[in-house]
Amino acid sequence: MFYKKTSIPLIFFTFFFLGCFPTESPSPEGDIMSKEELAERNLECDLSLSFATTYYSNREFVSAVSNYKDVIDMGCSKRNAEDIFVWLGRSYIELGKNDSASYIFKRGMKFLEKDPGFLEIYAWNEGKIGNTENQIYLMEKLLEMDESNTSVLEGLSDIYRDQGNYSDQLSILELWLQVDKTNAKA
């Protein structure tokens, strides 16, 4: 009986006083960096990016991945998107981690959806892991950018043929022949 009488006020007391203390949260100004802080962060990003590039060129892909991830963790993804997502994905490909590469490429789409080189490597990787729908989507994006890109037309034709989707293959072949009338493959 005594236990019930003391436990209810104790629970009330605990919730009342603990609920009144504000939680630790960053101030609104915490998200805004001063020019000096931004410059320092950019220097750190550039240094890590330089290390990553050197590691990649020396075929030390594990270290390259680590440094590219550091650049992302520092918040420099947007500023260095072209130098991060393509080469981080390629590093994963070299390590035989195509699923990880796909994840990185997917994140990179936010910044590089109009970069043909990025879309090409992303589409190639999607084909390697058997994600044909996404591969077609990416190749069609490439085709929207340049309808005369015969390598994309040939790739789409092959994919549609392999899937048995002959009506789409014929559409691609017609477009291909409009671009290159003398192409024997088409």
DRENMAR-553543 format. One record per residue (C-alpha): residue in one letter; x, y, z; residue number from 1; chain. Coordinates in steps of 0.02 Angstrom, whole numbers. Each point is the difference from the previous one (the first is absolute). Layout:
{A {X Y Z} NUM A}
...
***
This chain:
{M {0 0 0} 1 A}
{F {139 121 48} 2 A}
{Y {90 -49 -159} 3 A}
{K {-148 52 -110} 4 A}
{K {-21 167 91} 5 A}
{T {182 50 -23} 6 A}
{S {24 -66 -177} 7 A}
{I {-139 104 -79} 8 A}
{P {65 168 65} 9 A}
{L {178 -53 -43} 10 A}
{I {-49 -38 -180} 11 A}
{F {-95 165 -12} 12 A}
{F {147 94 76} 13 A}
{T {123 -80 -122} 14 A}
{F {-102 37 -156} 15 A}
{F {-41 177 57} 16 A}
{F {178 53 37} 17 A}
{L {89 -97 -136} 18 A}
{G {-126 59 -128} 19 A}
{C {35 181 45} 20 A}
{F {184 -4 -43} 21 A}
{P {36 46 -180} 22 A}
{T {93 -128 -102} 23 A}
{E {170 39 -71} 24 A}
{S {-28 63 -176} 25 A}
{P {105 104 -115} 26 A}
{S {-43 182 -14} 27 A}
{P {-72 63 -163} 28 A}
{E {166 85 -29} 29 A}
{G {89 -169 16} 30 A}
{D {-47 -44 -178} 31 A}
{I {74 159 -70} 32 A}
{M {189 2 -13} 33 A}
{S {105 155 5} 34 A}
{K {108 37 -151} 35 A}
{E {154 -57 95} 36 A}
{E {-81 -164 52} 37 A}
{L {-61 -30 -176} 38 A}
{A {172 35 -72} 39 A}
{E {81 -118 127} 40 A}
{R {-125 -137 -38} 41 A}
{N {27 22 -187} 42 A}
{L {188 -16 25} 43 A}
{E {-26 -161 99} 44 A}
{C {-116 -65 -137} 45 A}
{D {126 44 -135} 46 A}
{L {139 -88 96} 47 A}
{S {-103 -159 25} 48 A}
{L {-54 7 -182} 49 A}
{S {181 16 -54} 50 A}
{F {46 -152 105} 51 A}
{A {-147 -97 -72} 52 A}
{T {51 41 -178} 53 A}
{T {179 -51 34} 54 A}
{Y {-55 -163 80} 55 A}
{Y {-114 -37 -148} 56 A}
{S {137 33 -127} 57 A}
{N {117 -114 102} 58 A}
{R {-135 -135 -1} 59 A}
{E {-19 8 189} 60 A}
{F {-189 -6 -10} 61 A}
{V {-38 -34 184} 62 A}
{S {93 159 51} 63 A}
{A {-80 95 -143} 64 A}
{V {-174 -52 60} 65 A}
{S {43 55 177} 66 A}
{N {57 172 -57} 67 A}
{Y {-147 27 -118} 68 A}
{K {-117 -45 143} 69 A}
{D {91 125 112} 70 A}
{V {-36 137 -127} 71 A}
{I {-185 -47 0} 72 A}
{D {-2 -5 191} 73 A}
{M {74 176 5} 74 A}
{G {-148 63 -100} 75 A}
{C {88 34 -163} 76 A}
{S {-107 -111 -112} 77 A}
{K {-82 139 -98} 78 A}
{R {159 101 -23} 79 A}
{N {103 -150 -58} 80 A}
{A {-135 -113 -73} 81 A}
{E {89 -30 -166} 82 A}
{D {159 -51 89} 83 A}
{I {-82 -106 134} 84 A}
{F {-143 -106 -65} 85 A}
{V {75 -60 -164} 86 A}
{W {166 -48 77} 87 A}
{L {-70 -70 162} 88 A}
{G {-116 -109 -103} 89 A}
{R {144 -53 -111} 90 A}
{S {102 -43 154} 91 A}
{Y {-138 -113 61} 92 A}
{I {-11 -80 -172} 93 A}
{E {187 -34 4} 94 A}
{L {-24 -82 171} 95 A}
{G {-138 -109 -74} 96 A}
{K {-134 87 103} 97 A}
{N {-120 47 -140} 98 A}
{D {-148 12 119} 99 A}
{S {93 130 103} 100 A}
{A {44 91 -161} 101 A}
{S {-184 0 -48} 102 A}
{Y {-45 77 169} 103 A}
{I {130 137 -23} 104 A}
{F {-56 33 -179} 105 A}
{K {-179 14 59} 106 A}
{R {55 131 127} 107 A}
{G {98 89 -135} 108 A}
{M {-155 17 -111} 109 A}
{K {-53 144 112} 110 A}
{F {146 101 -65} 111 A}
{L {49 -79 -166} 112 A}
{E {-161 -50 -88} 113 A}
{K {52 98 -156} 114 A}
{D {181 -58 -7} 115 A}
{P {18 -124 -145} 116 A}
{G {161 -78 66} 117 A}
{F {-80 -33 168} 118 A}
{L {-158 -72 -79} 119 A}
{E {103 -115 -112} 120 A}
{I {98 -79 142} 121 A}
{Y {-158 -11 106} 122 A}
{A {-95 -86 -142} 123 A}
{W {145 -119 -31} 124 A}
{N {6 -47 185} 125 A}
{E {-188 -28 5} 126 A}
{G {19 -121 -144} 127 A}
{K {136 -93 94} 128 A}
{I {-111 -27 152} 129 A}
{G {-150 -47 -106} 130 A}
{N {-105 154 35} 131 A}
{T {-59 12 -179} 132 A}
{E {-147 118 31} 133 A}
{N {113 131 77} 134 A}
{Q {129 -28 -135} 135 A}
{I {-130 35 -134} 136 A}
{Y {-60 154 94} 137 A}
{L {178 69 8} 138 A}
{M {35 -39 -182} 139 A}
{E {-162 86 -51} 140 A}
{K {56 154 99} 141 A}
{L {162 -5 -99} 142 A}
{L {-99 -14 -161} 143 A}
{E {-105 151 48} 144 A}
{M {161 101 16} 145 A}
{D {69 -60 -167} 146 A}
{E {-114 -96 -119} 147 A}
{S {147 -29 -117} 148 A}
{N {100 -100 127} 149 A}
{T {19 -163 -96} 150 A}
{S {82 -94 143} 151 A}
{V {-153 32 109} 152 A}
{L {-115 -49 -143} 153 A}
{E {97 -161 -26} 154 A}
{G {-1 -37 187} 155 A}
{L {-188 25 12} 156 A}
{S {-28 -107 -153} 157 A}
{D {101 -141 78} 158 A}
{I {-92 13 166} 159 A}
{Y {-170 -3 -83} 160 A}
{R {52 -147 -108} 161 A}
{D {64 -97 150} 162 A}
{Q {-163 32 91} 163 A}
{G {-104 -52 -150} 164 A}
{N {-76 174 -9} 165 A}
{Y {4 10 -189} 166 A}
{S {-122 144 -23} 167 A}
{D {112 117 103} 168 A}
{Q {152 -70 -88} 169 A}
{L {-77 42 -170} 170 A}
{S {-34 178 59} 171 A}
{I {180 18 53} 172 A}
{L {62 -76 -163} 173 A}
{E {-105 124 -100} 174 A}
{L {72 144 99} 175 A}
{W {174 -72 -21} 176 A}
{L {-22 -11 -189} 177 A}
{Q {-61 180 -6} 178 A}
{V {161 52 85} 179 A}
{D {116 -115 -98} 180 A}
{K {-79 -64 -160} 181 A}
{T {150 -106 -51} 182 A}
{N {26 -91 165} 183 A}
{A {7 -187 -36} 184 A}
{K {-38 -51 180} 185 A}
{A {-163 97 2} 186 A}
***
